[in-house]
Amino acid sequence: MNSPMLLNATFFFVFALLANRLPSTRALNVMDIDGNPLKSGLAYYILRVNTGSGGGATLGTGQIGNVTCSIEVVQSAESSSTGLPV
């Protein structure tokens, strides 16, 4: 085998060995707090890890300077609120 063919064969062999270790484009599951994959049709809520400083995610309006923002996702001020399901 001449040198270029040996180099090509070596490259192909190394690539074939490492190909299954390359990052994949397949989708990863989104998990709930218990580590189970989310299921369509069920209600899930976004809550803070720390309790006592606001509730879950809900819709509201905000203000930046003199500009009032349209509806956006905000944290509920009520600690007992679970917010809206996503």
C-alpha positions in Angstrom: 0.0 0.0 0.0 1.4 3.4 -0.9 1.5 6.2 1.6 -1.7 8.2 0.5 -3.8 5.0 0.5 -2.5 4.0 3.9 -3.3 7.5 5.2 -6.8 7.4 3.7 -7.5 4.0 5.1 -6.2 5.0 8.6 -8.4 8.1 8.5 -11.5 6.1 7.5 -10.8 3.5 10.2 -10.4 6.2 12.9 -13.5 8.1 11.7 -15.6 4.9 11.7 -14.5 4.2 15.3 -15.3 7.7 16.5 -18.5 8.3 14.4 -20.8 6.9 17.1 -19.3 9.2 19.7 -20.0 12.4 17.8 -22.9 14.6 19.1 -26.3 13.5 17.8 -29.0 15.6 16.3 -31.8 13.4 17.8 -34.1 15.1 20.2 -33.7 14.7 23.9 -36.8 14.2 26.1 -37.8 17.0 28.4 -38.2 15.6 31.9 -40.4 16.5 34.8 -39.2 17.0 38.4 -39.3 13.2 39.0 -37.2 12.5 35.9 -40.1 11.2 33.8 -40.5 12.4 30.2 -43.3 14.9 29.7 -46.5 13.6 28.2 -48.7 15.6 25.8 -52.1 16.5 27.0 -51.1 16.9 30.7 -50.8 20.1 32.6 -47.3 21.1 33.7 -46.4 24.2 35.8 -43.2 26.2 36.1 -42.5 26.8 39.8 -39.5 28.2 41.7 -37.3 25.8 43.6 -37.3 28.1 46.6 -40.7 28.6 48.1 -41.9 31.8 49.8 -40.7 34.3 47.2 -43.4 34.3 44.5 -45.4 31.7 42.7 -45.5 30.1 39.3 -45.3 31.5 35.8 -48.3 33.4 34.5 -49.1 36.1 32.0 -48.9 39.8 32.9 -47.6 43.1 31.6 -44.3 44.8 32.4 -42.8 48.2 32.2 -39.4 49.2 31.0 -38.8 52.9 31.7 -41.9 54.8 30.2 -42.8 51.9 27.9 -45.5 49.4 28.9 -44.8 45.9 27.5 -47.5 43.8 26.0 -48.4 40.5 27.6 -45.4 38.5 28.7 -44.5 35.6 30.9 -44.0 36.8 34.5 -43.7 35.3 38.0 -46.9 35.5 40.1 -46.5 37.6 43.2 -48.5 35.2 45.3 -46.4 32.3 46.7 -49.5 30.1 46.8 -50.2 30.5 43.1 -49.1 27.6 40.8 -49.5 29.9 37.7 -50.7 28.8 34.4 -50.0 25.3 32.9 -47.6 25.2 30.0 
